[in-house]
C-alpha cells in the first residue's frame, strides 16, 4: 500500500450520492406500498353473479353473491365462481403493485421485495 494509506478520491462523493438515492428510493417505496395497501380491487365473474373486492394487503374486503347464483343442485359452480373472483381481484392487486414498483425502480428487479 502506498505511503499515506488509501484515499477515497471521487469515489467517496459518488458513494454518498448513491446512498442518498437509495434512501430516497426506499422512502418512496414505503410510501407507495402504504398507498397500494389501502387501495381496493374488484372483480365480477359469472355475468355479475359473484363480485369480490380485495385490498392491497390481500385481504378480502367484501364478497357479493347474487341470489340467482345459489343453486342447491350445483354448489360447485358457485364455489368455482367465488374462487375465480377472489383470485382475479388478487391478480389485479399484484399487477398494479408490480407496475408501480417498476416505475419507481426504473424496471430494476429487486428480488421480490414487494
C-alpha positions, 0 to 999 in steps of 0.5 A: 500500500502506498505511503499515506494509506488509501484515499477515497478520491471521487469515489467517496462523493459518488458513494454518498450520492448513491446512498442518498438515492437509495434512501430516497428510493426506499422512502418512496417505496414505503410510501407507495406500498402504504398507498397500494395497501389501502387501495381496493380491487374488484372483480365480477365473474359469472355475468355479475353473479359473484363480485369480490373486492380485495385490498392491497394487503390481500385481504378480502374486503367484501364478497357479493353473491347474487341470489340467482347464483345459489343453486342447491343442485350445483354448489360447485359452480358457485364455489368455482365462481367465488374462487375465480373472483377472489383470485382475479381481484388478487391478480389485479392487486399484484399487477398494479403493485408490480407496475408501480414498483417498476416505475419507481425502480426504473424496471430494476428487479429487486428480488421480490421485495414487494 
